[in-house]
Amino acid sequence: MSNFSLDLSQSELKIVLEALIEKEGKMSAICESSNDEDEMADIGNDLIELRLLLNPMKERAINKYGNSIVNFSSAPL
């Protein structure tokens, strides 16, 4: 397998993380609520792959930028 490298600024990384975390939540909700075994299997497999990408990325981002990198609240500080 070949690798793809990408350099992101902190604000760009935050956008990517927010999108991936939102996608993870939607996929997880489908898996929890669906009665269609084929759908659950397809979405579940994709969810595993998404988490294999997301979890290490999130961990590295938090280590570098702190927990605020995964705070997506739009409420004023």
ABEGO torsion letter per residue (X at the ends): XBBBBBBBBAAAAAAAAAAAAAAAAAAAAAAAABABAAAAAAAAAAAAAAAAAAAAAAAAAAAAAEAAAABABABBX
